[in-house]
Amino acid sequence: MNTDANDHDVWVDAVSHQAVDPAQSRDRSFYEGKMYHFVDGVNKEMFDQDPQLWVSTAHASETSASLSPTGEPE
């Protein structure tokens, strides 16, 4: 998966590890300078309850997060 925020079309949901198209995702959260996209509101709610759990575990991936709120690549 391409990790260049300008060239990618799909990211990984930090909770379910499913592919997410950020252009189509309505469920997203901003945490520690990165935007996370989710396949549904349930995953977003789980992430929002304890984001550090989802970004600090062994299965966390840099491709789970995309752009900063300004739209600039990280």
Contacts in CASP RR format, 6 or more apart in sequence:
PFRMAT RR
TARGET T0000
AUTHOR 0000-0000-0000
METHOD contacts of the structure
MODEL  1
MNTDANDHDVWVDAVSHQAVDPAQSRDRSFYEGKMYHFVDGVNKEMFDQD
PQLWVSTAHASETSASLSPTGEPE
1 8 0 8 1.000
1 10 0 8 1.000
1 12 0 8 1.000
1 63 0 8 1.000
2 8 0 8 1.000
3 62 0 8 1.000
3 63 0 8 1.000
4 73 0 8 1.000
5 66 0 8 1.000
5 67 0 8 1.000
5 73 0 8 1.000
5 74 0 8 1.000
6 73 0 8 1.000
8 63 0 8 1.000
8 66 0 8 1.000
9 21 0 8 1.000
9 23 0 8 1.000
10 19 0 8 1.000
10 20 0 8 1.000
10 21 0 8 1.000
10 22 0 8 1.000
11 19 0 8 1.000
11 20 0 8 1.000
11 21 0 8 1.000
11 22 0 8 1.000
11 37 0 8 1.000
11 63 0 8 1.000
11 64 0 8 1.000
11 65 0 8 1.000
11 66 0 8 1.000
12 18 0 8 1.000
12 19 0 8 1.000
12 20 0 8 1.000
12 61 0 8 1.000
12 63 0 8 1.000
12 64 0 8 1.000
13 19 0 8 1.000
13 20 0 8 1.000
13 37 0 8 1.000
13 38 0 8 1.000
13 39 0 8 1.000
13 43 0 8 1.000
13 64 0 8 1.000
14 36 0 8 1.000
14 38 0 8 1.000
14 43 0 8 1.000
14 47 0 8 1.000
14 54 0 8 1.000
14 55 0 8 1.000
14 60 0 8 1.000
14 61 0 8 1.000
14 64 0 8 1.000
14 65 0 8 1.000
15 38 0 8 1.000
15 43 0 8 1.000
15 46 0 8 1.000
15 47 0 8 1.000
15 54 0 8 1.000
16 38 0 8 1.000
16 39 0 8 1.000
16 43 0 8 1.000
17 59 0 8 1.000
17 61 0 8 1.000
18 39 0 8 1.000
20 37 0 8 1.000
20 38 0 8 1.000
20 39 0 8 1.000
22 28 0 8 1.000
22 35 0 8 1.000
22 37 0 8 1.000
22 66 0 8 1.000
22 67 0 8 1.000
25 37 0 8 1.000
25 38 0 8 1.000
25 39 0 8 1.000
27 37 0 8 1.000
27 38 0 8 1.000
27 39 0 8 1.000
27 40 0 8 1.000
27 41 0 8 1.000
27 43 0 8 1.000
27 44 0 8 1.000
28 35 0 8 1.000
28 36 0 8 1.000
28 37 0 8 1.000
28 38 0 8 1.000
28 44 0 8 1.000
29 35 0 8 1.000
29 36 0 8 1.000
29 38 0 8 1.000
29 44 0 8 1.000
29 47 0 8 1.000
29 48 0 8 1.000
29 51 0 8 1.000
30 36 0 8 1.000
30 69 0 8 1.000
31 47 0 8 1.000
31 51 0 8 1.000
31 55 0 8 1.000
31 65 0 8 1.000
32 51 0 8 1.000
32 55 0 8 1.000
33 68 0 8 1.000
33 69 0 8 1.000
33 74 0 8 1.000
34 65 0 8 1.000
34 66 0 8 1.000
34 67 0 8 1.000
34 68 0 8 1.000
34 74 0 8 1.000
35 65 0 8 1.000
35 66 0 8 1.000
35 67 0 8 1.000
35 68 0 8 1.000
35 69 0 8 1.000
36 47 0 8 1.000
36 51 0 8 1.000
36 54 0 8 1.000
36 64 0 8 1.000
36 65 0 8 1.000
36 66 0 8 1.000
37 66 0 8 1.000
38 44 0 8 1.000
38 47 0 8 1.000
46 54 0 8 1.000
47 54 0 8 1.000
54 60 0 8 1.000
54 64 0 8 1.000
55 64 0 8 1.000
55 65 0 8 1.000
65 74 0 8 1.000
66 74 0 8 1.000
67 73 0 8 1.000
67 74 0 8 1.000
68 74 0 8 1.000
END
